[in-house]
């Protein structure tokens, strides 16, 4: 399916919401949320030999849930083996974009994360976007904001800086943060850039 997502202009966005592996590791059950053209997507599902059965539940004209039962493939087993004996948690969802690149959040000790990267097979390319203290409060579009950037945005919202028409001023935001206006402006611009980029990426074609 990754090849289908990458090569065909059908899937806009996909999330692996949850999964379970049968005892023995040979059978997997997976639940996806998908934004795509349903008929060609279902045709692609039906052509995957490892899939034993699937069920599709429509949400609207452009999105649906897919529940899949499939036989574990060698690449799936290699991926799971990389986690063996590591104290790591994969935080759903695992997000797939229109290029079939997937993004995931891992929670655990730094040493275990380094070990995981070392154990991954050469066929899997990895890019690390950010490392830090986990904070679920900032998940979704604000995930990539730093604590200070988030604090600046919160102060700006509370002071009416983003109201239409604008009520608060940059000077008031800087006073609330205890910093210079130029610093407050820089914090807000970086936060806005991060949030807008993440928002647009979710629907990247």
PEQUI-V803311 format. One line per field, one symbol per residue. ss: DSSP state (~ for helix, > for strand, _ for the rest). psi: psi as a letter, one per 20 degrees, with the letter a starting at -180 (. if undefined). Layout:
ss: ???
psi: ???
//
This chain:
ss: _~~~~~~___>>>>>>>>>>>_____>>>>>>>>>>_~~~~~~~~~____>>>>>>>>>>__>>>>>>>>>__~~~~~~~~______>>>>>>>>>_____>>>>>>>_~~~~~~~~~~________________~~~_~~~____~~~~~~~~~~~~___________~~~~~~~~___~~~~~~~~~~~~~~~~~~~~~~___
psi: hhggghhpmgphqqpohqrqpqphjhpqpqpqpporpgghghggghiohiogrqppoqgahjqrqppppqpprghghgghhiipjqmqppoqqpppaijjpqpqpppaqhhhgghgghiqqhiopppohqpappohhjrchjgiqrghghhgggggghijhjqorpgrrhghghghikrqghggggggghggggghghghhhkp.
//
